[in-house]
Amino acid sequence: PPPFTGVWMGDSKLCAIGVHCGNHITSHGLALNCCTDLTWFDHIVPCGLEGKGVTSLSHELGQHVAVSRVLEPFLDSFQEVFDCTLVSSEDPG
């Protein structure tokens, strides 16, 4: 929910999105919770947001959702939305 960044399911964050700037370098990334052990979040205040939770695709769908199942469709959608071509560091050349 605005003004919070990320992808939310109600009051629970499904995907964190972040940007870091330092030493003349900008980095960015995201963390999509696929089959994360959510009990670890019981020990912290996730993203510093009191009263908000964390969820995963597995929890929301009621079945195990492996990263390997999500990776290809996620990357395909990323390329389409950002009109780009992704290159794997494992690709030759």
C-alpha positions as CSV (number, residue, x, y, z in Angstrom):
1,P,0.0,0.0,0.0
2,P,1.3,3.5,-0.8
3,P,3.6,5.0,0.3
4,F,5.5,1.7,0.8
5,T,7.7,0.3,-1.9
6,G,7.5,-3.3,-3.0
7,V,4.8,-5.7,-3.9
8,W,2.1,-6.2,-1.3
9,M,-0.7,-8.7,-0.6
10,G,-2.8,-6.8,1.9
11,D,-0.6,-5.8,4.8
12,S,2.1,-8.3,3.9
13,K,5.1,-7.7,1.6
14,L,5.6,-10.3,-1.1
15,C,8.5,-8.6,-2.8
16,A,11.0,-6.0,-1.6
17,I,12.5,-3.5,-4.0
18,G,15.6,-1.4,-3.1
19,V,18.1,1.0,-4.4
20,H,21.5,1.8,-2.8
21,C,23.8,4.6,-3.7
22,G,27.4,4.9,-2.4
23,N,30.9,5.5,-3.6
24,H,29.7,6.7,-7.0
25,I,27.9,3.4,-7.6
26,T,24.2,2.8,-7.7
27,S,22.9,-0.7,-7.3
28,H,19.3,-1.9,-7.2
29,G,17.5,-5.2,-6.7
30,L,14.5,-7.1,-5.5
31,A,13.7,-10.0,-3.4
32,L,10.6,-12.0,-4.4
33,N,9.6,-14.4,-1.7
34,C,8.9,-17.7,-3.4
35,C,9.3,-20.4,-0.8
36,T,10.9,-18.4,2.0
37,D,10.8,-19.7,5.6
38,L,8.6,-16.9,7.0
39,T,9.3,-17.8,10.6
40,W,12.6,-15.9,10.4
41,F,10.6,-12.6,10.1
42,D,9.1,-13.2,13.5
43,H,12.4,-12.0,15.0
44,I,12.6,-8.7,13.2
45,V,10.5,-5.7,12.1
46,P,10.6,-6.4,8.4
47,C,11.7,-3.3,6.4
48,G,11.3,-1.3,9.6
49,L,7.5,-1.3,9.2
50,E,5.6,-1.9,12.4
51,G,2.4,-3.8,12.0
52,K,3.2,-5.1,8.5
53,G,4.0,-8.7,7.7
54,V,5.8,-10.7,5.0
55,T,4.4,-13.4,2.8
56,S,5.5,-15.7,0.0
57,L,4.1,-17.1,-3.2
58,S,4.0,-20.5,-1.5
59,H,2.0,-19.2,1.4
60,E,-0.4,-17.2,-0.7
61,L,-1.0,-20.1,-3.2
62,G,-1.1,-22.8,-0.6
63,Q,1.5,-24.9,-2.4
64,H,5.2,-25.1,-2.7
65,V,6.5,-22.6,-5.4
66,A,10.2,-23.1,-6.1
67,V,12.4,-20.3,-7.4
68,S,13.1,-22.4,-10.5
69,R,9.4,-22.4,-11.3
70,V,9.2,-18.6,-11.1
71,L,12.5,-17.5,-12.6
72,E,11.9,-17.9,-16.4
73,P,8.4,-16.3,-16.4
74,F,9.7,-13.5,-14.2
75,L,12.6,-12.8,-16.5
76,D,10.4,-12.9,-19.6
77,S,8.0,-10.4,-18.0
78,F,10.9,-8.2,-17.0
79,Q,12.3,-8.0,-20.5
80,E,8.8,-7.2,-21.9
81,V,8.0,-4.5,-19.4
82,F,11.5,-2.8,-19.6
83,D,11.9,-3.4,-23.3
84,C,15.3,-4.9,-22.9
85,T,17.3,-8.1,-23.5
86,L,18.8,-9.8,-20.5
87,V,22.2,-11.4,-20.8
88,S,23.2,-14.1,-18.3
89,S,26.7,-14.1,-16.9
90,E,26.7,-17.8,-17.8
91,D,26.2,-17.0,-21.5
92,P,29.3,-17.3,-23.6
93,G,30.6,-14.0,-25.1
